[in-house]
Amino acid sequence: MTTESLVNPEPGTVTVWSDIGCPWATLALHTLRAAIARRGADVLIDHRAFPLELFNSEPTPKFIVDSEIVVIGAKVPELGYRLWSGAESTYPVTMLPPMEAVQAAKLPEVGGLRASDELDAGLRRAFYTERRCVSIPAVILDVAGQCQHVDVAALDAAIRRGEGRSAVYDQWEAAKGDAVQGSPHLFAAGGFDGHNPGVTYQWTGSPYEGGFVDLSAHDPGWADDLLDSL
């Protein structure tokens, strides 16, 4: 039985449940980080894993991610989303290693929550914009080397010890209840509770049978509402 809490109760902290391989989560985090920067707010993000491949017992299909990237990238071009252009053999089949690294980065000797968030942002940029295979430890550590608050040697040692793996599995167990509805789901101690906030979309049919994503609305104003609640 996991004791993983759903919400970090610390003031000025936002808890984000997500999968690095989820384009909607990357959109939400981009929106939140942009609002934090614009307002000069002193806010930390506590990342919790919502590992889709564990929930679904399969890798997140590339054709689903591609469909979502196209509609989100057209609506929010500043995200810099690009479709995968490398060989499909180099496409990441799992997002567990980067999510584990984000959890490991929370260790004080690696850098804590600020380092963890920097690494999460860097890994998402590497996957969605630079089209790199973020499942590979060498890529994870190279991205970490570009993060101001990450101690790369400490992160390397933590990854070698398997730090982060148990956290991801504990968070998967905690997210099986009704409170966390999917990736992304954001909470704050001030009462904010939002699953894929600001977004209204539906699939025109099953993506496994050729359906497409219909993104009917995107309102980034939710991020200011969240920050106001802190």
KOLLUMMAR-840214 format. One line per field, with one value per residue: residue number from 1; x, y, z of N, C-alpha, C in turn. Coordinates in pm, whole numbers, plus 32768, in hexadecimal, padded with zeros to 4 digits. Each point is the difference from the previous one (the first is absolute). Last residue first. Example, Ala and Ser with C-alpha at 12.3 -4.5 7.8 and 13.67 -1.06 7.14 Angstrom:
<recs>
k <- 2_1
nx <- 8505_801D
ny <- 7F1F_7DC4
nz <- 82C4_7FF9
cax <- 8052_7FA7
cay <- 8077_8077
caz <- 8006_8000
cx <- 7FB3_805A
cy <- 806D_8078
cz <- 8049_8000
</recs>
This chain:
<recs>
k <- 230_229_228_227_226_225_224_223_222_221_220_219_218_217_216_215_214_213_212_211_210_209_208_207_206_205_204_203_202_201_200_199_198_197_196_195_194_193_192_191_190_189_188_187_186_185_184_183_182_181_180_179_178_177_176_175_174_173_172_171_170_169_168_167_166_165_164_163_162_161_160_159_158_157_156_155_154_153_152_151_150_149_148_147_146_145_144_143_142_141_140_139_138_137_136_135_134_133_132_131_130_129_128_127_126_125_124_123_122_121_120_119_118_117_116_115_114_113_112_111_110_109_108_107_106_105_104_103_102_101_100_99_98_97_96_95_94_93_92_91_90_89_88_87_86_85_84_83_82_81_80_79_78_77_76_75_74_73_72_71_70_69_68_67_66_65_64_63_62_61_60_59_58_57_56_55_54_53_52_51_50_49_48_47_46_45_44_43_42_41_40_39_38_37_36_35_34_33_32_31_30_29_28_27_26_25_24_23_22_21_20_19_18_17_16_15_14_13_12_11_10_9_8_7_6_5_4_3_2_1
nx <- 7F20_7EC8_804B_80D3_7EEF_7F16_80E6_8022_7E94_7FB2_8040_7ED0_7F2B_7EA3_7F62_80F4_8015_80FD_7FCD_7FD7_8034_801B_80CD_7F8A_7DEE_7EB2_7FE0_80D4_804E_8030_8088_8120_80AD_80BE_8048_7F84_8004_7FC4_8095_8035_8184_8192_804C_801A_7F9F_8042_8031_7FEE_7EAA_7EBE_801E_7F13_7F4E_8156_81BF_81B7_8147_8137_8168_8166_8151_814B_815D_8157_815A_8172_8160_81FF_8172_81F1_80E5_7F69_80B1_81A9_800B_7F8D_8145_812A_7F65_7EF3_7EAA_7F2A_7FFE_7FD0_80A5_80AE_7EC1_7FA8_810E_7FA1_7EB0_807D_80E0_7EFB_7E4A_7E3B_7F6F_8068_7FA8_7F66_7F99_7E74_7F00_811B_811E_7F2B_7F65_8137_8077_7EE0_8023_8162_7FD8_7F14_80DE_8114_7F3B_7F8E_81AC_81F6_814B_8027_7E63_7E73_7ED6_8045_7F60_7E6C_8013_80A0_7ED3_7F0D_80DB_800C_7E68_7F0F_801B_8057_8105_8101_8124_7F9A_7F1C_810A_8005_7F06_7E31_7EE3_7FB8_7FA0_8001_7EF9_7EFE_7E68_7DFB_7E85_809B_80C4_7EDF_7F53_8131_8092_7EF5_8016_8177_7FFD_7F2B_80E0_8156_7F8D_8066_8078_7F54_7EDD_7F0B_807D_81CA_80B2_7FC6_8088_8034_8123_80B4_8101_800A_8093_8012_8032_7FFA_7FB2_7FC9_7EEF_8037_809D_7ECE_7EE0_80A2_8007_7E71_7F8E_80EA_7F7A_7E8F_8051_80B3_7EDC_7F1D_80E0_80FA_8173_80BB_7EA3_7EEE_7F2F_807F_7FDE_80BB_8078_8017_7F9E_7FBC_7F5D_7FCC_7EE5_7F65_80FE_80BC_8049_7F7F_7FE5
ny <- 8BE0_8022_80F1_7F1E_7EFE_80DC_8073_7EBC_7FAB_80C6_7F77_7EF9_7EF9_7E9A_7EBD_7E3C_7DF3_7E2F_7E11_7DD3_7E1C_7E55_7FF3_817C_8067_817A_81CC_80F8_81AE_81D7_81E6_8113_80F5_7EC8_7E0D_7F62_80D9_8119_816C_80D1_808F_7EF6_7F1C_7EC6_7EF5_7E8B_7F3F_7E76_7EFE_7FE6_8009_7FA9_7E35_7E57_7F5B_80D4_7F78_7EB8_8092_80C1_7EEB_7F75_812C_8022_7EBE_8043_8144_7F98_7EB5_7FF7_80FA_81BB_8146_80B9_8159_81AB_8105_80E6_8191_819C_81B4_81BD_80ED_7F02_7F09_7E41_7E9B_7F23_7E99_7E68_7EEB_7F01_7E6D_7E83_7F68_8042_8171_8087_819E_81B0_81E9_80CB_7EF3_7F14_8101_8127_7F51_7FC4_8177_8081_7F0E_8067_8170_7FBD_7F3A_8111_80F5_7F18_7F1D_7F81_7E7C_7F5E_7FD1_7EF0_7FCC_7F35_7E4E_7FD6_8035_7E90_7EAB_8036_7F93_7E2A_7F27_7FEE_7EC3_7F7A_8165_8047_7F7E_7EE4_80CA_8184_8204_8199_80B9_81B6_81CA_81E9_81B1_816B_8179_7FFC_7F81_7F5B_7EA3_7E8B_7EBA_7EB3_7EAB_7EB8_7E89_7E85_7EE3_7EC1_7E6A_7EBB_7EF9_7ED7_7F4C_7E40_7E84_7F7A_8163_8107_8055_8133_81D6_8123_81A3_810E_81D7_81EE_8212_8225_8228_823E_8227_8193_8153_8038_7F2B_7E40_7EAC_7F6E_7EC8_7E3B_7F06_7F5A_7E87_7E60_7F2D_7F1B_7E56_7E9F_7F44_7EBD_7E3B_7EDA_802E_7FD2_8080_8149_8193_81A0_81DC_81A1_8176_7F86_7E06_7E26_7E70_7E5A_7E3C_7E70_7E0E_7E3A_7DDC_7DD4
nz <- 7E1E_7E88_7E63_7E9E_7EE2_7EAD_7E7C_7EB4_7ECE_7E44_7E1A_7E7B_7E2F_7EBF_7EB8_7F1E_7F4A_7F18_7F07_7F36_7F6D_80F0_81AF_8106_8041_7FB0_7FF4_81BA_8150_816F_811F_81AF_818A_818C_80AA_81B4_8211_81F1_81BB_81BB_811D_7FE5_7E23_7E07_7DF9_7E4B_7DD3_7F6A_816A_8170_8235_8184_805B_8043_7FB0_805D_8147_7F71_7EFD_80DC_80B0_7ED3_7F9E_8140_800D_7EE2_805A_8071_7FC2_7FD9_7EB4_7FCA_811C_7F9E_7EC5_8094_80D1_7EEA_7F3F_80D9_7FC2_7FB8_7E4B_7E21_7E7C_802E_7FF5_7E69_7F94_80D1_7F43_7E8F_8046_808A_7EE7_7F57_7EDE_7DF4_7E99_7F00_8056_80B7_813D_814A_8119_812F_8192_8154_8109_8163_8192_811D_8121_818C_816E_8109_8156_8192_80D6_7FF5_803A_81BE_80F6_7F12_7E87_7E4E_7F82_7F0F_7E33_7F0E_7F83_7E77_7E69_7F8E_7F59_7E4B_7E17_7E47_7E9B_7E24_7E8E_7E8A_7E8F_7EF7_7FCA_8040_8137_8075_8112_8143_8110_8100_7F6A_7EF0_8049_7F15_7EE2_80D7_80B9_7EE4_7F71_813C_8062_7EEB_803B_815D_7FAF_7F04_80D4_81BA_81F1_8107_813E_8172_8106_818B_800F_7ECD_8058_81B8_814C_81A2_80EF_80B5_80AB_7FFC_80B5_802E_802B_7E7A_7E7E_7E64_7E58_801E_8071_7EAF_7EC9_8081_7FD2_7E57_7F65_80A0_7F33_7E69_8014_8055_7E94_7EEB_80B5_80A2_81B4_8192_81EA_81B6_8173_8197_80FA_8180_814D_81F1_80B2_8001_7E76_7F3E_7FD9_812C_809F_80BD_7F6C_800B
cax <- 806F_7FD1_7FB3_8060_804C_7FA5_7FF6_807F_7FFC_7FE3_806E_8000_8077_8019_7F9C_801A_7FBB_7FE8_8056_7FC3_800E_7FB6_802E_8080_806F_7FEA_7F90_8029_7FCB_801B_7F89_7FFB_7FFD_7FB8_8014_8031_7FDB_7FF6_7FF5_7F7F_7F99_7FCB_804A_7FC7_8049_7FA3_8030_8074_804E_7FAE_8055_8026_7FAE_7F7F_7F98_7FAE_7FAF_7F9C_7FA1_7FA7_7FA8_7F9F_7FA6_7FA7_7F96_7FAC_7F93_7FAB_7F72_7FC9_8044_7FC8_7F79_800B_8036_7F91_7FA6_8044_7FFC_8086_8014_7FFE_804E_7FA6_7FD4_8073_8017_7F9B_8026_806C_7FCC_7FB4_8060_8043_808B_8005_8016_7FCD_8068_7FE8_8081_803A_7F9C_7FAA_8053_8037_7F90_7FE3_8068_7FF2_7F84_801B_8058_7FAE_7FA6_804F_8022_7F8E_7F7B_7FD4_7FF5_8087_8047_805A_7FCA_8036_8084_7FEB_7FC0_806A_804B_7FAB_8000_8081_801F_801D_7FD8_7F93_7FFD_7F93_803C_804B_7FA4_7FD2_8067_8035_807A_7FEA_8024_7FEE_806C_8032_8076_807E_8062_7FBC_7FBF_8067_8032_7F97_7FD6_8067_7FF3_7F81_800D_8052_7FAE_7F9B_8037_8017_7FA0_8037_803C_804A_7FCB_7F6E_7FDC_8021_7F99_8041_7F87_7FF1_7FD9_7FD4_8020_7FAD_8043_7FAD_805A_7FD1_8071_7FDB_7FC4_8069_805B_7FBA_7FFB_8085_801A_7FA5_802C_8077_7FD9_7FB9_8068_8046_7FA5_8005_7F79_7FD7_8053_805D_8008_8004_7FD7_8019_7F9A_8028_804B_7FD2_8054_7FBB_8068_801B_7FD6_7F99_801C_7FE0_8054_7FAA
cay <- 7FDB_7FAD_8053_8050_7FAB_7FDA_8072_8006_7FAD_8051_7FFB_807D_8005_8077_8069_805C_807F_8056_8076_807B_8071_7FE8_7F80_8017_7FBD_7F70_7FEC_7FB3_7F79_7FB5_7FB3_7FB9_805D_8080_803A_7F9C_8005_7F73_7FE9_7FC9_8067_8001_805D_8020_805E_802B_802F_8055_7FE5_7FD3_8025_808C_8059_8028_7FA3_803C_806C_7FC5_7FB7_8066_802D_7F95_7FF9_8074_7FE2_7F91_8030_8063_7FE4_7FBB_7F7E_7FAA_7FDC_7F9D_7F86_7FC1_7FC7_7F8B_7F91_7FCB_7F70_7FD3_8051_8032_8084_805A_802F_8066_8072_8046_803C_8075_8063_8049_7FD7_7F86_8021_7F8B_7FA9_7F78_7FD4_8064_803C_7FA1_7FA3_8049_8016_7F81_7FE1_805C_7FDE_7F86_8023_8044_7FA0_7FB2_805B_8015_801D_8089_8017_8004_807D_7FE9_8040_8088_7FF9_7FE4_8077_8063_7FD9_8021_8090_8036_7FEA_807F_800F_7FA2_7FC5_803E_8056_7FAB_7FD4_7F77_7F99_7FF4_7FB1_7F71_7FCE_7F72_7FCA_7F86_8021_7FE8_8044_8060_8065_8054_805A_8060_8052_8065_8069_8046_8053_8075_8054_8041_8075_7FF4_805E_8085_800A_7F84_7FC4_7FFA_7FA2_7F79_7FC9_7FB4_7FBA_7FB3_7F78_7FA3_7F7B_7F97_7F82_7F88_7F9F_7FBB_8002_8041_8083_805C_8016_8059_8084_803D_8022_806D_8078_802E_8039_807D_805E_8026_8059_8089_8032_7FE2_8051_7FAA_7FFD_7F72_7FDF_7F72_7FC2_7F87_8024_807B_8075_8067_8037_808F_8032_8067_8076_8072_8076_8078
caz <- 8058_806F_805D_8049_805B_806C_805A_8049_8079_8077_8060_804D_8056_8052_7FE9_806F_7FE7_8073_800C_8032_7FA6_7F84_7FC9_7FBB_8042_8000_7FA3_7F8A_7FF7_7F84_7FDC_7F80_7F90_8009_7F7B_7FA2_7F74_7FDC_7F70_7FD7_8008_8088_8055_8082_8054_8068_8082_7FE7_7F89_7F8F_7F8E_800E_7FB0_8037_7FD3_7F96_8039_805A_7FAC_7FCA_806D_8017_7F8E_8006_8061_7FD0_7FAC_8042_7FEA_8076_800A_7F97_802A_806C_7FC5_7FB9_8065_803A_7FA1_8010_8009_808A_805E_8068_7FD4_7FFF_8089_801B_7FAD_8044_807B_7FD7_7FCF_806D_800D_804F_808D_8046_8037_7FD0_7FCA_7FA6_7FA7_7FB8_7FB3_7F8C_7FA5_7FBF_7F9E_7F8E_7FBA_7FB4_7F90_7F9C_7FC4_7FA1_7F92_7FA5_8037_7FE9_7F70_7FC6_8021_8071_8079_800A_8040_808E_8038_8014_8077_8073_801A_802C_808D_8040_808B_8016_8087_804B_8068_805D_8069_7FEA_7FFD_7F78_8002_7FEF_7F7D_7FE4_7FAF_803E_8050_7FB9_8057_8058_7FAC_7FC4_8069_8023_7F8D_7FE5_8066_7FE8_7F88_8024_8057_7FAD_7FBD_7F70_7FC5_7FE4_7F7C_7FE3_7F85_8001_806B_7FD2_7FA8_7F94_7FD6_7F84_8023_7F96_8031_7FC7_7FE2_8005_803F_8078_805C_807E_7FE3_7FD2_8071_805C_7FC1_800D_808C_8025_7FB9_8046_8080_7FE9_7FDB_807B_804B_7FCB_7FE7_7F77_7FA6_7FBA_7F6E_7FDC_7F77_7FE8_7FAB_7FB7_7F88_7FBB_8018_804C_8056_7FF4_7F7E_800A_7FAF_8055_7FF8_8000
cx <- 800E_806D_7FD4_7FB9_805F_8049_7FA2_8001_807F_7FFD_7FE6_806D_8004_8081_801A_7FA7_8011_7FBD_7FDB_8066_7FBF_7FFE_7FBA_8038_8082_8074_7FDB_7F85_803C_7FB8_801D_7F7A_7FEF_800B_7FBD_8004_8040_7FD1_8005_7FF2_7F79_7F92_7FBC_8056_7FB1_8051_7F8B_7FDA_8078_804F_7FC0_8054_8033_7FB8_7F77_7F93_7FA0_7FA4_7F91_7F99_7F9A_7FA0_7F95_7F9B_7F9E_7F8D_7FA3_7F96_7FA3_7F6D_7FCB_803D_7FBE_7F76_8009_802D_7F89_7FA8_8043_8006_8093_8015_800C_8051_7FA4_7FDE_8073_8015_7F9E_8032_806E_7FC9_7FB8_8061_8045_808E_7FF8_801E_7FBF_8070_7FFB_807F_803B_7FAB_7FAA_8051_8030_7F8B_7FE5_8065_7FEF_7F85_8019_8053_7FAC_7FA7_804F_8023_7F98_7F76_7FD0_7FFE_8089_804F_805C_7FCB_803B_8085_7FE5_7FC9_806E_8045_7FA7_8002_8089_801F_8025_7FCD_7F86_7FF7_7F95_8041_8045_7FA5_7FC6_806F_8031_8086_7FE2_802A_7FF3_8074_8035_807C_808B_8062_7FBF_7FC7_8067_802F_7F9B_7FD3_8064_7FEE_7F80_800D_804B_7FA0_7F94_802F_8017_7F93_8043_8034_8043_7FCB_7F69_7FE4_801D_7F9C_802A_7F74_7FE4_7FE2_7FC7_8033_7F9B_8055_7FB0_8069_7FE0_8074_7FE2_7FC9_806B_8057_7FBD_8002_8086_801C_7FAC_803A_8078_7FDD_7FC5_806D_8042_7FA5_8006_7F74_7FDA_8050_8060_8000_8015_7FC8_8028_7F89_802F_8056_7FC9_804F_7FC3_8071_802B_7FE1_7F8D_801B_7FD1_8059
cy <- 8061_7FE0_7FB3_805C_8053_7FA8_7FE2_8079_800F_7FB1_804C_7FF9_8089_7FF0_807E_807B_8058_8080_804F_8070_8080_807B_7FDF_7F7F_801A_7FC0_7F6D_7FED_7FBC_7F7B_7FBA_7FB9_7FC0_8054_8089_803E_7F93_7FFB_7F6A_7FE7_7FD3_8068_8005_806A_801D_8054_8018_806F_805B_7FE2_7FC6_8031_8090_8063_8022_7FA4_803A_806C_7FC3_7FC3_8065_8024_7F95_7FFC_8073_7FE4_7F91_8031_8060_7FDA_7FAF_7F75_7FA3_7FD0_7F92_7F7D_7FBC_7FBD_7F84_7F7F_7FDF_7F6A_7FC0_8042_8043_808D_8064_803B_8074_8078_8052_8048_8080_806B_8050_7FD8_7F87_8010_7F8E_7FA0_7F70_7FCE_8060_8046_7FA2_7FA1_804B_800C_7F80_7FDF_8057_7FD5_7F85_8029_803F_7F9C_7FB6_805A_801D_8021_808E_8015_8009_8080_7FEC_804A_808B_7FFD_7FED_8080_8065_7FD9_8028_8097_8038_7FED_808B_800A_7FA7_7FC0_8047_8050_7FA5_7FD6_7F78_7F98_7FEB_7FB8_7F6B_7FDF_7F6B_7FC3_7F88_801E_7FEC_8053_806C_806D_8060_8062_8069_805D_806F_8074_8050_805E_807F_8054_8047_8084_8003_805A_8088_7FFC_7F7D_7FAE_7FF3_7F97_7F70_7FB6_7FAC_7FC5_7FB5_7F76_7F9B_7F7A_7F9D_7F87_7F81_7F9D_7FBA_800B_804C_808C_8066_8020_8065_808B_8046_802F_8079_807D_8038_8043_8089_8066_802F_8061_808F_802E_7FE9_8059_7F95_7FF6_7F6B_7FDC_7F70_7FC8_7F8A_801C_807A_8081_8076_8026_8090_8035_8064_8082_806C_807C
cz <- 8073_8065_807C_8065_8056_8066_8074_8060_8053_8081_8081_8069_8041_804F_8052_7FEC_807B_7FD2_807C_800D_802E_7FA7_7F7D_7FC4_7FB6_8048_7FF4_7FA8_7F85_8004_7F7B_7FF1_7F78_7F81_7FF7_7F75_7FAC_7F70_7FE4_7F6B_7FCE_8011_8087_8043_807F_8062_8060_7F9F_7FFA_7F82_7F82_7F8A_7FFE_7FA7_8039_7FCE_7F9A_8038_8056_7FA2_7FCD_8072_8016_7F8E_800B_8063_7FD3_7F9D_8047_7FEC_8075_8009_7F9B_802B_8069_7FC1_7FBE_8067_803A_7FAE_8010_8011_808A_806F_8067_7FD3_8007_808B_8014_7FAF_8044_807B_7FD5_7FD1_806F_8023_805B_8095_804E_8029_7FCD_7FBC_7F99_7F97_7FAD_7FA8_7F83_7F9F_7FB5_7F93_7F84_7FB2_7FA9_7F87_7F92_7FB6_7F95_7F8B_7F96_8035_7FE3_7F6A_7FBF_801D_8079_8079_8014_804B_8095_803C_801E_8082_8076_8013_8028_8095_8032_808F_8016_8089_8053_806F_8065_8072_7FE1_7FF7_7F71_7FFA_7FFA_7F71_7FE2_7FB2_804E_8052_7FC2_8052_8055_7FA8_7FC5_806B_802A_7F91_7FE9_8062_7FE6_7F88_8026_8053_7FAE_7FC1_7F6A_7FC8_7FF2_7F71_7FD9_7F8A_800B_806C_7FD6_7FA9_7F88_7FF2_7F7D_803A_7F9C_8032_7FC6_7FDB_801A_8032_8083_8061_8080_7FE9_7FD9_8079_805D_7FC3_800F_808E_8029_7FBD_804B_8085_7FE1_7FE3_8081_804A_7FCE_7FDF_7F6E_7FA1_7FCF_7F68_7FE9_7F76_7FE8_7FB4_7FAE_7F85_7FB5_8015_804D_805F_7FE9_7F75_800B_7FB7_8060_8000
</recs>
